């Protein structure tokens, strides 16, 4: 496995995939908790169609993956959220 010119040995690959597997389980659990908390409806328009999980404060602006920073939005509201 290579990333940006760096080659990982077998042990590094094993650790990466093991941590990735843990993150996938955690992400699934967080997603279920956010959907349950928000009633599986878009926080902006209230629809139950085409829902996604959205970061309130984006990771690029020092947001976190904490449940308090996540919300349910439909694709339409999520795509128009950053446009002002």
MOVEN-V77967 format. One line per field, one symbol per residue. ss: DSSP state (h for helix, s for strand, l for the rest). psi: psi as a letter, one per 30 degrees, with the letter a starting at -180 (. if undefined). Layout:
# MOVEN-V77967
ss=???
psi=???
This chain:
# MOVEN-V77967
ss=lssllssllhhhhhhhhhhhhhhhhhhhhhhhhhhhhlllllllllllllssssslllhhhlllllhhhssssshhhhhhllll
psi=kkjhfkkkleeeeeeeeeeeeeeeeeeeeeeeeeeeegghlkfefglgkhklkkkejlefhgllgkffgklklleeeeffefk.
